[in-house]
Structure formats: structure tokens, C-alpha cells
Amino acid sequence: MTAHEPAFDISSESPGKIAYRTLIRDRRSWIALGMLGVVLVLTLLAPIYASLISKTDPFVSTINGTVVLDGVEVQVLQQSTEGLKLGVNPIGPTWKIGPYFLGADNQGRDVAARLLYGGTNTLLIGFAAACLTIIVATLIGITAGYSGKILDSILSRILDVIWAFPVYLLSISLSVVLLTSGFKWGPLSLEAGSLYLPILIIGFVYVPYVARPIRGQVITLREREFVKAAIGGGAKNITIIFREILPNIIPSVLVFVPLMISLAMLTESALSFLSIGVQPPNASWGTIIRDGLGLLYTRPMVGLTPGLFIVITAVSLNLLGDAVRDALDPKARLRRAF
């Protein structure tokens, strides 16, 4: 090997293998996957924690309930000893494996158990909404970018209309309407409190943010020589899309996935905090933060813990997105090769 030769022959491997190898060597991806794995495992263990460790129902109020701590039976909701001594204070964190590890909320429910159940719903909605956004946006972006002319103009104007509304304003408006009347379109019918409603709303409002970049990339690819050669060879449009266009935009789509999951999760938490997202008896990290808002000075763990989980999950997804982007960037791979 001479001094002018690269460290390894990048032409001997497929782009997918090079990206995979780069990704597994990136420390950010391992850190992100590790943190996400811990959060995911904890949320999946919610039923086991509630039934075997906490031994409480996190969805049932226990206003007059009691718990035994260090051999002494105490009230879950205790009479306030501050100020005018009005109201009650939930039991604080015990920091012991068992009931009320993180304390109780203002209805006497175990915060730790609700935190795990709420995380399940938040992550489920974030992942499902992101998948809906990616699928719909990819279909629209490819259709608009490849078809051109009239169809492109129609789809682009529709995307522009949705784009013109601020994300949270549009999400709040749709949530208020659908939470009062539900959603019915042909054979599809969703009740007002269904978890599918926030998935549908969040997945819809972010479509333009993914569809427009994909459309631009497809327009560029449509003018490339290999696509024109396929058209000149008599290939059908569907064949060109699946064999020539789609493989070249998949890296961009993959980069969007972690980012959209993070954005969808944050949007769901914001809507639930405003009482127009996940509805009782279900819980999410946003609803738990809302429950802990009035206890911020006396029992801060009720509101701070779900906020901390949101931060950890969002940071992990952003780190993973950065690692995926760098692994799929041909220019970055070329720099690393030389």
C-alpha cells in the first residue's frame, strides 16, 4: 500500500454494508441505543412492576388508602401541615423497592407505576405517529416529485396549506375538535378517547416536513442519467420508482425516522399536558406532568420524573439520528476512507 492509497477499498463493499459498519463503530449510536433500550425495557415491565412490586392499580384513586412503611401504617394522602393546613399532601418517595417508590400523586396513585404505563403510551404514540408520517410523506413526495406538472402542483399546494399552520396550533385545533366528536370517515370510526386519535393527528401535521424534502430529492433524481436511461429503455413508471428512485431516497427516509419519533413524542406530551391528548383512564408522560404541576413545590418527583424521561428519550433519539445521518452520508464516508 502506498502513501497515496486509501486505508481500505470502499468500492469493494456495498453502501449498505459501509453504512452499517460505520454506524456500529460510532459511540453515539451505542450510547443512544443503550439509553433507549433501558427506557423501553422499563416501560414494557410496567404490568410486572404494578402487580408484583408496587402491588397497586395505577389507574384507581386511593384517597383513603394506607401503606405500611417500616412497620407503621400511614395514610397515602396525609393532612397538610403547611400554611393554613388545608388540603392533603401525597406520600413522598420511599426510595425503597415496593409501593410508592416515587411517591403518590394527588389521587393517591403510585407515581412509579403510572410513569412506566405512561411511557408505554408515549413511546407507542410517538413510534406509530412517526411511521404514519414517514409512510404518507414518502408516498406523497415520490408521487409529486416523479409525476410533475398538474399532480405535483395539486399535492404541493395541499402541503403548503398544512405547512402554513404552526404545528402545535394545528395539533391543538384538531385535538379539540376530534376529542369532542371523535373521528369517522367511511368504515373507519374512532371514539373520542381512543389512543389512535393522537397518532392520527400527530402523524398528519408532520407530513409536509418530510414530504417536501423527499419531493425535492425525487425531482433531482428524475433528471439523473440512470433514470432517463430506464425511461428510454421502456421501463414502466412503477418499475422505475421501485428500482431507481426508492433505493436512492431510503437513506434520507431513515434519517428522518429517529427525528420524527422524537418530535411526535414531544408533541404528544404537550397535547396530553393540555388535556387534549391521551385521555383518562390512560396515562402518558404528559398527563403525569400535568398531574404533578400542583405538587411541584411539595412533591416535585411527580412532575420532574416524567420530564426527565422525556429528555432522556429525546436526546437519545437525536443522537441516534445524528449517527445514522453521518453513516449514510457518502461525503463523510469518503473523508473517513482517506
Contacts in CASP RR format, 6 or more apart in sequence:
PFRMAT RR
TARGET T0000
AUTHOR 0000-0000-0000
METHOD contacts of the structure
MODEL  1
MTAHEPAFDISSESPGKIAYRTLIRDRRSWIALGMLGVVLVLTLLAPIYA
SLISKTDPFVSTINGTVVLDGVEVQVLQQSTEGLKLGVNPIGPTWKIGPY
FLGADNQGRDVAARLLYGGTNTLLIGFAAACLTIIVATLIGITAGYSGKI
LDSILSRILDVIWAFPVYLLSISLSVVLLTSGFKWGPLSLEAGSLYLPIL
IIGFVYVPYVARPIRGQVITLREREFVKAAIGGGAKNITIIFREILPNII
PSVLVFVPLMISLAMLTESALSFLSIGVQPPNASWGTIIRDGLGLLYTRP
MVGLTPGLFIVITAVSLNLLGDAVRDALDPKARLRRAF
6 337 0 8 1.000
6 338 0 8 1.000
7 337 0 8 1.000
7 338 0 8 1.000
8 337 0 8 1.000
10 18 0 8 1.000
10 333 0 8 1.000
10 334 0 8 1.000
10 337 0 8 1.000
13 21 0 8 1.000
15 330 0 8 1.000
18 333 0 8 1.000
19 251 0 8 1.000
19 327 0 8 1.000
19 328 0 8 1.000
19 333 0 8 1.000
20 327 0 8 1.000
22 326 0 8 1.000
22 327 0 8 1.000
22 333 0 8 1.000
22 336 0 8 1.000
23 29 0 8 1.000
23 323 0 8 1.000
23 324 0 8 1.000
23 327 0 8 1.000
24 30 0 8 1.000
26 323 0 8 1.000
26 326 0 8 1.000
26 327 0 8 1.000
28 319 0 8 1.000
28 320 0 8 1.000
28 322 0 8 1.000
28 323 0 8 1.000
29 319 0 8 1.000
29 320 0 8 1.000
29 323 0 8 1.000
29 324 0 8 1.000
29 327 0 8 1.000
31 316 0 8 1.000
31 319 0 8 1.000
32 316 0 8 1.000
32 317 0 8 1.000
32 319 0 8 1.000
32 320 0 8 1.000
32 321 0 8 1.000
32 323 0 8 1.000
33 316 0 8 1.000
33 320 0 8 1.000
34 316 0 8 1.000
35 312 0 8 1.000
35 313 0 8 1.000
35 315 0 8 1.000
35 316 0 8 1.000
36 313 0 8 1.000
36 316 0 8 1.000
36 317 0 8 1.000
36 320 0 8 1.000
39 119 0 8 1.000
39 123 0 8 1.000
39 309 0 8 1.000
39 312 0 8 1.000
39 313 0 8 1.000
39 316 0 8 1.000
40 123 0 8 1.000
42 116 0 8 1.000
43 116 0 8 1.000
43 117 0 8 1.000
43 118 0 8 1.000
43 119 0 8 1.000
43 120 0 8 1.000
43 123 0 8 1.000
44 120 0 8 1.000
45 116 0 8 1.000
46 113 0 8 1.000
46 116 0 8 1.000
46 117 0 8 1.000
46 118 0 8 1.000
46 119 0 8 1.000
46 120 0 8 1.000
49 112 0 8 1.000
49 113 0 8 1.000
49 116 0 8 1.000
50 56 0 8 1.000
50 57 0 8 1.000
50 58 0 8 1.000
50 110 0 8 1.000
50 113 0 8 1.000
50 116 0 8 1.000
50 117 0 8 1.000
53 97 0 8 1.000
53 98 0 8 1.000
54 98 0 8 1.000
54 99 0 8 1.000
54 100 0 8 1.000
54 101 0 8 1.000
54 110 0 8 1.000
54 112 0 8 1.000
54 113 0 8 1.000
55 98 0 8 1.000
55 99 0 8 1.000
56 62 0 8 1.000
56 99 0 8 1.000
56 100 0 8 1.000
56 109 0 8 1.000
56 110 0 8 1.000
56 113 0 8 1.000
57 109 0 8 1.000
58 109 0 8 1.000
58 110 0 8 1.000
58 113 0 8 1.000
58 114 0 8 1.000
58 117 0 8 1.000
58 283 0 8 1.000
59 109 0 8 1.000
59 114 0 8 1.000
59 117 0 8 1.000
59 281 0 8 1.000
59 283 0 8 1.000
60 109 0 8 1.000
61 107 0 8 1.000
61 108 0 8 1.000
61 109 0 8 1.000
62 76 0 8 1.000
62 104 0 8 1.000
62 107 0 8 1.000
62 108 0 8 1.000
62 109 0 8 1.000
63 76 0 8 1.000
63 77 0 8 1.000
63 107 0 8 1.000
63 108 0 8 1.000
64 75 0 8 1.000
64 77 0 8 1.000
65 75 0 8 1.000
65 76 0 8 1.000
65 77 0 8 1.000
65 108 0 8 1.000
66 73 0 8 1.000
66 74 0 8 1.000
66 75 0 8 1.000
66 76 0 8 1.000
67 73 0 8 1.000
67 74 0 8 1.000
67 76 0 8 1.000
67 91 0 8 1.000
67 99 0 8 1.000
67 100 0 8 1.000
68 74 0 8 1.000
69 94 0 8 1.000
74 91 0 8 1.000
75 91 0 8 1.000
76 90 0 8 1.000
76 91 0 8 1.000
76 100 0 8 1.000
76 104 0 8 1.000
76 108 0 8 1.000
77 88 0 8 1.000
77 89 0 8 1.000
77 90 0 8 1.000
77 91 0 8 1.000
77 104 0 8 1.000
77 106 0 8 1.000
77 108 0 8 1.000
78 88 0 8 1.000
78 89 0 8 1.000
78 90 0 8 1.000
78 91 0 8 1.000
79 85 0 8 1.000
79 87 0 8 1.000
79 88 0 8 1.000
79 89 0 8 1.000
80 86 0 8 1.000
80 87 0 8 1.000
80 88 0 8 1.000
80 89 0 8 1.000
81 89 0 8 1.000
82 89 0 8 1.000
82 298 0 8 1.000
88 106 0 8 1.000
89 298 0 8 1.000
89 299 0 8 1.000
90 103 0 8 1.000
90 104 0 8 1.000
90 105 0 8 1.000
90 106 0 8 1.000
90 108 0 8 1.000
90 295 0 8 1.000
90 299 0 8 1.000
90 302 0 8 1.000
91 100 0 8 1.000
91 103 0 8 1.000
91 104 0 8 1.000
91 108 0 8 1.000
92 100 0 8 1.000
92 103 0 8 1.000
92 104 0 8 1.000
92 299 0 8 1.000
92 301 0 8 1.000
93 100 0 8 1.000
93 101 0 8 1.000
93 102 0 8 1.000
93 103 0 8 1.000
93 301 0 8 1.000
94 100 0 8 1.000
94 101 0 8 1.000
94 103 0 8 1.000
95 101 0 8 1.000
99 110 0 8 1.000
100 110 0 8 1.000
100 111 0 8 1.000
100 112 0 8 1.000
101 110 0 8 1.000
101 111 0 8 1.000
101 112 0 8 1.000
102 110 0 8 1.000
102 111 0 8 1.000
102 112 0 8 1.000
102 115 0 8 1.000
102 301 0 8 1.000
102 302 0 8 1.000
102 305 0 8 1.000
103 110 0 8 1.000
103 111 0 8 1.000
103 112 0 8 1.000
103 299 0 8 1.000
103 301 0 8 1.000
103 302 0 8 1.000
104 110 0 8 1.000
104 111 0 8 1.000
104 299 0 8 1.000
105 111 0 8 1.000
105 114 0 8 1.000
105 288 0 8 1.000
105 291 0 8 1.000
105 292 0 8 1.000
105 295 0 8 1.000
105 299 0 8 1.000
105 302 0 8 1.000
106 291 0 8 1.000
106 292 0 8 1.000
106 294 0 8 1.000
106 295 0 8 1.000
107 291 0 8 1.000
111 288 0 8 1.000
111 301 0 8 1.000
111 302 0 8 1.000
111 305 0 8 1.000
114 283 0 8 1.000
114 288 0 8 1.000
115 285 0 8 1.000
115 288 0 8 1.000
115 305 0 8 1.000
115 306 0 8 1.000
115 309 0 8 1.000
117 283 0 8 1.000
118 278 0 8 1.000
118 282 0 8 1.000
118 283 0 8 1.000
118 284 0 8 1.000
118 285 0 8 1.000
118 287 0 8 1.000
118 288 0 8 1.000
118 306 0 8 1.000
119 284 0 8 1.000
119 285 0 8 1.000
119 306 0 8 1.000
119 309 0 8 1.000
121 195 0 8 1.000
121 278 0 8 1.000
121 282 0 8 1.000
121 283 0 8 1.000
121 284 0 8 1.000
122 265 0 8 1.000
122 268 0 8 1.000
122 269 0 8 1.000
122 272 0 8 1.000
122 278 0 8 1.000
122 284 0 8 1.000
122 285 0 8 1.000
122 286 0 8 1.000
122 310 0 8 1.000
123 265 0 8 1.000
123 313 0 8 1.000
124 195 0 8 1.000
125 195 0 8 1.000
125 198 0 8 1.000
125 199 0 8 1.000
125 202 0 8 1.000
125 264 0 8 1.000
125 265 0 8 1.000
125 268 0 8 1.000
125 278 0 8 1.000
125 284 0 8 1.000
126 199 0 8 1.000
126 202 0 8 1.000
126 261 0 8 1.000
126 264 0 8 1.000
126 265 0 8 1.000
126 268 0 8 1.000
127 261 0 8 1.000
127 264 0 8 1.000
128 199 0 8 1.000
129 198 0 8 1.000
129 199 0 8 1.000
129 200 0 8 1.000
129 202 0 8 1.000
129 203 0 8 1.000
129 206 0 8 1.000
129 260 0 8 1.000
129 264 0 8 1.000
129 267 0 8 1.000
129 268 0 8 1.000
130 203 0 8 1.000
130 257 0 8 1.000
130 260 0 8 1.000
130 261 0 8 1.000
130 263 0 8 1.000
130 264 0 8 1.000
132 199 0 8 1.000
132 200 0 8 1.000
132 203 0 8 1.000
132 204 0 8 1.000
133 202 0 8 1.000
133 203 0 8 1.000
133 204 0 8 1.000
133 206 0 8 1.000
133 207 0 8 1.000
133 210 0 8 1.000
133 260 0 8 1.000
133 264 0 8 1.000
134 210 0 8 1.000
134 253 0 8 1.000
134 256 0 8 1.000
134 257 0 8 1.000
134 260 0 8 1.000
136 203 0 8 1.000
136 204 0 8 1.000
136 207 0 8 1.000
136 211 0 8 1.000
137 206 0 8 1.000
137 207 0 8 1.000
137 208 0 8 1.000
137 209 0 8 1.000
137 210 0 8 1.000
137 211 0 8 1.000
137 214 0 8 1.000
138 210 0 8 1.000
138 211 0 8 1.000
138 214 0 8 1.000
138 249 0 8 1.000
138 253 0 8 1.000
140 155 0 8 1.000
140 159 0 8 1.000
140 207 0 8 1.000
140 211 0 8 1.000
140 214 0 8 1.000
140 215 0 8 1.000
141 155 0 8 1.000
141 211 0 8 1.000
141 212 0 8 1.000
141 214 0 8 1.000
141 215 0 8 1.000
141 216 0 8 1.000
141 218 0 8 1.000
142 214 0 8 1.000
142 215 0 8 1.000
142 218 0 8 1.000
142 241 0 8 1.000
142 245 0 8 1.000
142 246 0 8 1.000
142 249 0 8 1.000
143 151 0 8 1.000
143 155 0 8 1.000
144 151 0 8 1.000
144 152 0 8 1.000
144 155 0 8 1.000
144 156 0 8 1.000
144 159 0 8 1.000
144 211 0 8 1.000
144 215 0 8 1.000
144 218 0 8 1.000
145 152 0 8 1.000
145 215 0 8 1.000
145 216 0 8 1.000
145 218 0 8 1.000
145 219 0 8 1.000
145 222 0 8 1.000
146 218 0 8 1.000
146 222 0 8 1.000
146 237 0 8 1.000
146 240 0 8 1.000
146 241 0 8 1.000
146 245 0 8 1.000
152 215 0 8 1.000
155 215 0 8 1.000
156 215 0 8 1.000
159 207 0 8 1.000
159 208 0 8 1.000
159 211 0 8 1.000
159 212 0 8 1.000
160 208 0 8 1.000
162 170 0 8 1.000
162 204 0 8 1.000
162 205 0 8 1.000
162 207 0 8 1.000
162 208 0 8 1.000
163 208 0 8 1.000
163 209 0 8 1.000
163 212 0 8 1.000
165 205 0 8 1.000
167 205 0 8 1.000
167 206 0 8 1.000
167 267 0 8 1.000
168 267 0 8 1.000
168 270 0 8 1.000
170 205 0 8 1.000
171 201 0 8 1.000
171 202 0 8 1.000
171 205 0 8 1.000
171 267 0 8 1.000
171 270 0 8 1.000
171 271 0 8 1.000
172 271 0 8 1.000
172 274 0 8 1.000
172 276 0 8 1.000
174 201 0 8 1.000
174 204 0 8 1.000
174 205 0 8 1.000
175 197 0 8 1.000
175 198 0 8 1.000
175 201 0 8 1.000
175 271 0 8 1.000
175 276 0 8 1.000
175 277 0 8 1.000
176 276 0 8 1.000
178 190 0 8 1.000
178 192 0 8 1.000
178 197 0 8 1.000
178 200 0 8 1.000
178 201 0 8 1.000
179 192 0 8 1.000
179 193 0 8 1.000
179 197 0 8 1.000
179 276 0 8 1.000
179 277 0 8 1.000
179 279 0 8 1.000
180 192 0 8 1.000
181 192 0 8 1.000
182 190 0 8 1.000
182 191 0 8 1.000
182 192 0 8 1.000
182 193 0 8 1.000
182 194 0 8 1.000
182 197 0 8 1.000
183 189 0 8 1.000
183 190 0 8 1.000
183 197 0 8 1.000
183 200 0 8 1.000
184 190 0 8 1.000
190 196 0 8 1.000
190 197 0 8 1.000
190 200 0 8 1.000
192 279 0 8 1.000
193 279 0 8 1.000
195 278 0 8 1.000
195 282 0 8 1.000
197 277 0 8 1.000
198 268 0 8 1.000
198 271 0 8 1.000
198 272 0 8 1.000
198 277 0 8 1.000
198 278 0 8 1.000
201 271 0 8 1.000
202 264 0 8 1.000
202 267 0 8 1.000
202 268 0 8 1.000
202 271 0 8 1.000
203 264 0 8 1.000
205 267 0 8 1.000
206 260 0 8 1.000
206 263 0 8 1.000
206 264 0 8 1.000
206 267 0 8 1.000
210 253 0 8 1.000
210 256 0 8 1.000
210 260 0 8 1.000
213 252 0 8 1.000
214 249 0 8 1.000
214 252 0 8 1.000
214 253 0 8 1.000
217 248 0 8 1.000
217 249 0 8 1.000
217 252 0 8 1.000
218 245 0 8 1.000
218 249 0 8 1.000
221 227 0 8 1.000
221 244 0 8 1.000
221 245 0 8 1.000
221 248 0 8 1.000
221 249 0 8 1.000
222 245 0 8 1.000
226 244 0 8 1.000
227 240 0 8 1.000
227 244 0 8 1.000
227 245 0 8 1.000
230 239 0 8 1.000
230 240 0 8 1.000
230 243 0 8 1.000
230 244 0 8 1.000
231 240 0 8 1.000
235 243 0 8 1.000
251 328 0 8 1.000
254 324 0 8 1.000
254 328 0 8 1.000
255 321 0 8 1.000
255 324 0 8 1.000
255 325 0 8 1.000
255 328 0 8 1.000
257 321 0 8 1.000
257 324 0 8 1.000
258 317 0 8 1.000
258 318 0 8 1.000
258 320 0 8 1.000
258 321 0 8 1.000
258 324 0 8 1.000
259 317 0 8 1.000
259 318 0 8 1.000
259 321 0 8 1.000
261 317 0 8 1.000
262 313 0 8 1.000
262 314 0 8 1.000
262 317 0 8 1.000
262 318 0 8 1.000
265 310 0 8 1.000
265 313 0 8 1.000
265 314 0 8 1.000
265 317 0 8 1.000
266 310 0 8 1.000
266 314 0 8 1.000
268 277 0 8 1.000
268 278 0 8 1.000
268 284 0 8 1.000
268 286 0 8 1.000
269 284 0 8 1.000
269 285 0 8 1.000
269 286 0 8 1.000
269 289 0 8 1.000
269 310 0 8 1.000
270 286 0 8 1.000
271 277 0 8 1.000
271 278 0 8 1.000
272 278 0 8 1.000
272 284 0 8 1.000
272 285 0 8 1.000
272 286 0 8 1.000
272 287 0 8 1.000
272 290 0 8 1.000
273 286 0 8 1.000
273 287 0 8 1.000
273 289 0 8 1.000
273 290 0 8 1.000
274 290 0 8 1.000
275 287 0 8 1.000
275 290 0 8 1.000
277 284 0 8 1.000
277 287 0 8 1.000
278 284 0 8 1.000
278 286 0 8 1.000
278 287 0 8 1.000
280 287 0 8 1.000
285 306 0 8 1.000
285 307 0 8 1.000
285 309 0 8 1.000
285 310 0 8 1.000
286 306 0 8 1.000
286 310 0 8 1.000
288 302 0 8 1.000
288 303 0 8 1.000
288 305 0 8 1.000
288 306 0 8 1.000
289 303 0 8 1.000
289 306 0 8 1.000
289 307 0 8 1.000
291 302 0 8 1.000
291 303 0 8 1.000
292 299 0 8 1.000
292 302 0 8 1.000
292 303 0 8 1.000
293 303 0 8 1.000
295 302 0 8 1.000
295 303 0 8 1.000
296 303 0 8 1.000
326 332 0 8 1.000
327 333 0 8 1.000
END
